[in-house]
Amino acid sequence: MRGASRASMAEAKEHIEAFLTDGEADEQLGTELLQVVTALGTSSSLRRALTDSARSADDRAALASSLFGSKLAGPTSEVVTGLVMSRWSKPSDLTEAVETLGVTALAASAQSRLRLDGVEDDVFRFGRVLHGNHGLQRALSNPDAPAESKNRLVATLVGDKVAPEALTLITQAAVHPRATNTVGALDDYAEILAARRDRDVAYVTAATPMSESQASRLGEALSKVYGRSLVLNIQIDPDLVGGIKIQVGDEMLDGSVATRIEDLRRRLAG
């Protein structure tokens, strides 16, 4: 996000904390916000109307109230009103903001119920399963498949095997992804879940599987470098030849052999 959107998003993240009270209420808030995301995602004209700077903030709030008011609990309605009264650089930024706050509320719900670790793990694991199963990816990304059939597919795959917050997030990402694809949406959700407990995600790509002790030592080393705990999400990519790549936020630490070879090739060619 840029400009006005970045400022509005920062303010919204602070504002939502006042609405996070307990597990049940937070779960309802998060679930309802994701329902708003679905509505915004299916109507570009609605997104434009709710972010139109030519309309007054009160007018945009009144429009949101007329559309969503009766369908949302009081706290959710207040959060949505605050968002549409803010300024957004582009319509899609509003959708992203609502989604971010929805995931944050579900993370708070899991945290208050002492199951945030499990929810994060469930979301991440489903993303990895999906990443390695192209048939499943096609089934969930098929625009002609009705939402009901995708819902049933997700329920069959995870159902009561995961916490309610994880099921809501996985279903949202699979059936109504705002991101370009379900895997991308799940990765975004995993970062928000990790941030809820003041931990970032370190995406580690290794040429060969890491032992538990190696992963533990890497986690400790990265925590010292960044001054905070990091959640390691480790993937294997034999094309790296050797070494590892680590991404934390926008920062990439690339120690792979493949990258060194490519750098050497460029120097020789230059």
C-alpha positions, 0 to 999 in steps of 0.5 A, a space after each residue: 500500500 502507498 500514501 493514504 492507504 498506508 496511513 489508513 491501514 496503520 490507523 485501522 490496525 491500531 483501532 481494531 485492538 479496541 474491539 478484540 475482547 474474547 475468543 467468541 466475540 473475536 471469532 464472530 468479528 473476524 468471520 463477519 469481516 471476511 464475509 464483507 471481503 467476499 462481498 467487496 471481491 465480487 463487486 468492483 462498483 461497490 469497491 469504487 463507491 465505498 472509496 470514492 473521494 468525491 463522496 463525503 466520508 459520512 455518505 460512504 458510511 451511510 452506504 456501507 450501513 445500508 448494505 451491511 448494517 443489518 447483516 453485521 454485529 455492532 462491533 463489525 459494523 463499527 469497524 467497517 464504518 471506520 474503514 470506509 470513512 478512511 481514505 484509500 489510494 485505490 479500491 482494492 486497498 479497502 478490500 485488503 484492509 478489511 481482510 487483514 483486520 478479519 484475519 487479525 480478529 481470528 488470530 486474536 480469537 485463537 490466541 485467547 483460546 490458547 491455540 494460535 500455534 495450532 491455527 497457524 500450523 494448520 493454515 501453513 500445512 494446508 498451503 503446502 499441501 495445496 502447493 504440491 497438489 496441482 489437481 487440487 489447485 485446479 479444482 479450487 481455482 476453477 472459476 466455473 465451479 460453484 462456491 458450494 462445491 469448493 466449500 464441500 471440498 475444503 470440509 472434506 479435506 480438513 473438516 473437524 481436523 482443524 480449529 474453527 479459526 483455521 477452517 474459516 481462514 482455509 475456506 476463505 482462501 480456497 473459495 474467495 481468495 482476494 490474492 491471485 491464488 489460494 496459496 498466496 492468500 494462505 501465505 498472507 494469512 500465515 504472516 498475519 497469524 505470526 504477527 499477532 504474537 509479535 513473531 515474523 515468518 522466516 521463509 526458508 528454502 533449502 536444497 535438502 531437508 534440515 534436521 530438527 536440530 539444524 532448524 532449531 539452531 537456525 531459528 535461534 540464530 535468526 532470532 538473535 539477528 532480528 531481535 525477536 522470535 521467528 517462525 520457520 516455514 521450511 521448503 525444499 528445492 533441489 534446484 538450489 544445489 546447496 545452501 539456503 535462502 531465507 526471506 523475512 518480510 521484504 529482506 532476502 538472505 540468499 546463500 544458495 549455491 545456485 545463486 553464487 554460480 549465477 553471480 559468477 556466471 554474470 561476472 565472467 560474462 560482464 
